[in-house]
Amino acid sequence: MKVVTLVHNYVSFKRSLGMRYRSQAHVLEAFARHTGNVEIDEVTVPAARSFIAGRGPVTASWHQRHAALNGLYRFAVSRDIVALSPLPLICPKRPPERTPHIYSVEELRRLIAATACLTTHTCPSRGTTFGVLLTLLYGSALRIGEALALTLNDVSLSDRLLTVRETKFYKQRWVPIGPQLTTVLKTHIRQRSRRLYDGQHSALLAGESGRRLSYSHVRTLFRQVRREARVICDGGPKAQPRLHDFRHTAAVHRVVHWYRTGKDVQRLLLPLATFLGHISIVSTQRYLTMTPELLHHAARRFEGYAWGGLQ
């Protein structure tokens, strides 16, 4: 059996179980291209290991590729398609999770202002649309894929509500938005409708042609905006702030605001988890990177509890 055929059968099997299996499918398709689509039992140990290793040091991608291939070969071995798996039995230690960058308010302002650099004669609305995307990511704490998947029909300006469909965990949720973000979206939708309109199910964030912005294109544009705004961290290219860090920033800034205004933060963590679309509060706690300001407020709150208990 050819590698491509095996990959097709395996991905179809996983999706028949109710899994999306998108990112893993991309990995397996890349593996088929890497091997030259030979017979699956002709894939050598060096070929499999070179694909998993990729280039450079071991990253989380190493483990993602290994996990996808491990599932494929377990599927093949269980059906007597191959006798043995060529994958390494010993995996290197997974690198520590990257600490998210928590943007300051000043950095957020610079980034949004820097989106003007994306505007060109051929793409006159690109800078404005990207500015709306950054504002949306911070104001709603959506995942990037969720923001890019929004349609005009998913935005209720009168109710100040976003409908997020087909989320990471196959659930639909409603995300309330504040008055400032509502105003930004109202202006964007009005300007967008003048430029192009192809129904309520068209993309909220679209390019000049009306097609939905792609994740890979958005990441490329963000690197340009980040350089223009001079939001740079030490540690090389892989240590630079990411689009996903807007979601972390929104969560941390919300908790800091609660501390400042004397709210019961522990009680509010569960509503925050619901707002972020997490299935467990443990996931939400990972988002609360301990910035100096957050540590300061947490320490002061703990000090108040401690001294109160001693009196």
N, C-alpha and C positions, 0 to 999 in steps of 0.2 A: 504494500500500500504506500502510495506517495505521501510525503509529509503534508502537503496541502489538503489532501483528502482526509487524512487523519485529523488534522486541525479542524476542518469543517465538521466532521462527525462529532468530535469532542465538544466543540462550541455549541452545536445544535443540541447535544445531550444536556449540557449545563443549562442552557436556556429553557429546555423543556421542563426543568425543575423549578422554573420561576426566577432564575438568576438573570441579571442583565448581561454580565460577563463581557463588558466592553473593553476595559483597559487590558484585561488578560488576553482577550482575543487579538488585540493589536500586538501584544508581545509574541503570541504564537505565530501570527502572520509574519512578523519580522523574522522569527526563527526559521520559517519555511523559506523565506528569501535568502537568509544567511546560508542555509545548507544547499541551496540550489534546487530545492524541491526533488531531492532524490528519494529512493525508497527508504522508509523509516528505519529498516534494519541495516541500512548502509550508513547511517549517521554515526560518525566516529566519536570516540571520547574527546579528542582534542577539539573537534568541531563544536560539540555541545558546550564544552567548558569555555571555549573562546567567546561564544555568544553570550554566555552568562557573565563572563568577566567584563566584557565591554572594554572601555578605555579608562585608564587612570585608576585611582584607588577604589577600594570597595565602598560602595554607597548603598543606600536603601534600595536602589534599582537592582543591585545584584540579587538581593533576596526576593524582590518582586519577580524577576525573570526566573529565578530558581523555583519559586513556588508555582508559577504558571507551568513550567516544563515538568515539574514533578507530578502535577495533576495529569498532564497529558500522558506521561509515560506510565503512570499507575493505571490509567484507563486502557492504554495499549497492552500492557502486560496482563491485565485481568481478562482480556479478550484474546489472548494468544496471538496478538499481532506482532509483538516483539518478545524476545525471551528475557532480556535484561535492559535496565536503564543505564545510559552512559553518564548520568549525572554524578557529581561528586557527593560522597556520603558525608563528608565533614564540611560544614559551612563555617565561614569566617564569622567572627563576632559582628553583630549588627552595630553600625556606628551610632553614636548618641543622637537623639532627636535634635533637630536644629531649633535653637531658641528663636522664637518669632521676634521681629522688630516691631516695637510699639511706637507708632508715629506720634510725634508731638503735634499739637494744634498748629504750630507754625509750619511744620513739615507738610501737613495736610493742605494748608493754604498754598504753599509753594507748589505742591504737586498739581493741584487743581488749576492754578494760574499757568503752570508750564504746559498744560494741554494745548494751549494756543499754538505751540510749535508744530503741532500735527496738521494744522490747517494749510492746505495748498490750493492752487487754482483748480486742480482736478478733483480734489476732495475738500470742498469748502465747509462741509459740516462735520468733518472727522474730529477736529479739536473739541468742538462743542459737545458732540456725542460722547467722546471719551471723558470729558469733564463730568457729564451726567453719570456715566458709569462709576467713576470714583466716588462721587457724592452718594450714589445709591449704595455702593458697597459699604461705605462708612455709616450711612444713616439707617440702613436696614440690617447690617451684619449678615447679608446673604452670602452663600458660597458663590464663587465666580460663575460656575456652571448654572446655578439657579438664576442669577441675574441675567445672564445671556439668553436664557430660555424664556424669559418673560415675554408675553405678548401684550398688545394693547388691551385685550380683554381681561388680562390678569390685574390690571390697575384700576382701582376704584378711588378716584380722587375725592368724591363726595363722602365716602366712608373712611378715607385715609387708610386704605387697606390694600395689601398685595396678596394675591393668591399664588402660592408656590406649589407647582404640581410636579409629580414624579421626582421627588427629592431623593437624597442619597439612600434613604431607607424605605423607598416606595410609598411614601406617605404624602398626603397633601396637607398644607398648613396655611394659616393666614398670618400675615406679618403686618402689624400696625406701623404706620410711619408718622413722623412729626410734621408740623406745619411747614417748616423750611424745605424739607425734602418734597413735600406735596407741591409746593410752589415751583420747585425746580422741575419736577416731572410734568406739571401742568404746562409750563412754558415749552418744555421739550416736545411734548405731544402736539401742541399747537403748531410749533414750527415744523415738526416732522410731517404733519398732515398737509401743510402747504407744499412741501417738497415732494412727498410721495405718500401714497395711501393705497393699500391693497387689502383692506378688511381688518376687522377687529382681531383676527388671529395672526396678523403679521407681527414681526418682531418689534419689541419696544426699542431695542438698541440695534439699529441697522446701519449698514454702509450706504453709499450713494446709490447702489443698485436696489436697495430695499431688502437685501439678504441679511440674515442674522450674522452678527460678528462672531468669528471663530475664536476659540480659546487660544490657539497658537498665535494668531495674528494680534490678539489683545496683549499677550505677554510680550511680544516683540515691541509693540507700541509703548508699553509701560516702561521698558528699559530706556527708550528714547526720552520719555517724559521724566523719568527719574534722574537721568544725566542732566537734562535741562534744568531741573529744580535743584540739582546738587544735593540730593539726598543720598549720601554715600556712607557706607560702613567699612571698617577695617576688615581684612581677612580675605580679600580677593573676590573674583566674580561670583563664586557660589555662596558668599556670605552677604550678598546685597539684599536689601529689603524687597519683599515680594508683594504681588497683588493680594495673595491670601492673607497677608499680615493686616490688611484692612479689617478683616473679620475679628482677629485677635484684638486689634486696637479698639474696635467698637465695644467689645465685651469688657476690656480693662477700663476704658473711660467711663462706662456705665457704672461699674462697681466703685470706682473712685468717687464718682458723683454721689452714689448712695452713702459712702462713708462720710463725705463732706456734709451731707444734709442730715446725718444722724439716722439713716434708715437701718432696719434690721437686715443686714446683708445675708446672713445665713438663711433667713426665711425667703428672701427674694431670689436665691440661687435656682430654685426649682422653676419659677416663672421665666428666669433667664434661659434655662436649659430648653424650655418649651419654645421660647422666642427664637433660639438658635437652631431649633430642629434636631436637638440631640435626643437619643433614646435613653440616655443615662446621665445623671448629674456628674458622674466621674469624667465624662467627656468635656463637660463645661468647666470643671476645675482645671483641666489641662490648658484651657484657653486663658486662664487668669495668670499670665506671666507676672512674676513678682517684680514690678518696676520699683524704683526707689520711692516714688510717691505712694504706690499701693502698699509697700512695706511700712511706710511711715504711718499711714492711716490705720493699717491693721495693728501696728504696735501700740498706737495710742488707744485704740478700742480695747485691746487686750489689757493694757495698763489700767484702763477704767474698770474693767471687770475684776482684775486682780485686787486693786485697792478697795473696790466695793466689797469684795468678799472678806477682806481683812478687818473691815470696820464693824 
